């Protein structure tokens, strides 16, 4: 009987891609997915280390799965916590059989596969490599070692959509973020390798309908390989055609929907906006973090609320139905009551569709960790609550405005779908009749709204197939 694995994934969509790559590696090695953690021979926790709350969730999950595993099953911790803390984490968690950072030489997926077969390995990132890991480390692709997850295969997508990570690491130096310290500088994949992965994700009888491109800094894709990287990349995009534009067009030629997550505002130039519009998915996920210029400067970030609003307004002038998402850090050191009120006013004026608010997390080793003006925890909680109340009302109104409208949805599961306005897993959903074919595009009429979610019924006799090649933006500007 084949060895069986269970992978628990925490954190952002980029982590889900990493887990898919690990699944591909284990599958090639003859392993099978277990129906539950308690029935697995190998239990893997792909951790998140972005903020303190995520780290605590990761630790709690590791301990819970350690208790739930059967006798003799091996437990592996990988992902961001393994990369950031390495041997320190191995010493703190004696329950774990292996701490395997994805990005560390000789300590990635090959060592996980060795552990699954019972091959002796050493805890942490130190120690002798296995034969499989040595072979992996000796091969390179585009200058990157083959243990790098960017170069590993993936199984066909189980859903009609899939994330694809196009780059790893980040060249920015945001004051609150520790990611560059353990993920490293940005390293982008080739367009060819990304398109090959798009093709691989469609299996027999299963057509991929949506690709969601992700990276730490998506709009700076390939600047590390194209000569576009500079010592400072925080200013507005100027001159030339950015590689991300060509990538978006190439992916959109293969799948009906192409969606982009995590766009730095200064690199959302006109060419990229046009490329997004042309995909038929006018969805803009802007990483803004705040709107107060003095506070953004302390964050080591570009921009200010007025510029952000001008960009949103200019996009809506071309496509009034464009959807917008962003995220904001609340309680960054030095945030004043005036800064907070500015953010509340900006939210009312911007009327974004989706917004996430995150309390500032003091990350050791970052620029912000030693800044003065730390905001008391209770005040941060109160400010987050006020922001959420404002935005929840905005989101509810924008969803209610769709009642009576006919929209196109992708059926992603029985009784559930999404329009271009909703990114998978993070935004609302559209509740549908259970008999609609998963993976199909259907025209539906919105009949109700419940907070972030919609209810809809099919518009009989109006299938979207004839419009698949007609982007929303093109229809809006005729």
DATA-V693293 format. One line per field, one symbol per residue. burial: + if it has 9 or more other C-alpha atoms within 8 Angstrom, else -. A space follows every 10 residues. Layout:
burial = ???
This chain:
burial = --+++++-++ ---+++++++ +++++++--- ++-+--+-++ ++++++++++ ++-++--+-- +++-++--++ --++++++++ ++++-++-++ -----+++++ ++++-+++++ ++++++---- +++++---++ -+++-++--+ ----++++++ -+-++-+-++ ++++++++++ +--+++++++ -++++++++- ---++-++-+ +++---++++ ++++++++++ +++++---+- ---------- -++++-++++ ++--++++++ ++++++++-- -++-++++++ ++++++++++ +++-+++-++ +++++--++- -+--++-++- -+++++++++ +++++---++ -+++-+++-- -++++-++++ --+--++++- ---++---++ +-++--++-+ ++-+++-+++ --+--+++++ ++++++++++ +++---++++ +++--+-++- +++++++++- -++++++++- --++------ ++++----
